[in-house]
Amino acid sequence: MNLEEFEQALKELDWTHDDFCRMAEVNKNLLGRWKKGTVAIPEWVRGFLTTARDIKNLSGVIDANNSGRQSVR
C-alpha cells in the first residue's frame, strides 16, 4: 500500500489520521515516518482498512434493511 492508497482509504472511511491511530492502536509518529517514506506502510494496514471499509458498507446495508421494518412488540 502506498501513501496515496492509504489516504484514499481514510477518506472513504471518513477517518482522520488520529482516528486511524486510535483504531489501529499505533503511535502518531509512525504516520509521519510513512509520509516521509522512511518506513514503508506495512501490509497489515491494507487488510485493516479493507476490513474497516467492509464493516462500514455492511453496517449501511443493515441500517437500510432495518429502516424499512416496523418494530413488533
Secondary structure, DSSP 8 states (H G I E B T S, - for coil): --HHHHHHHHHHHT--HHHHHHHHT--HHHHHHHHHTSS---HHHHHHHHHHHHHHHHHHHHHHHHHTS----
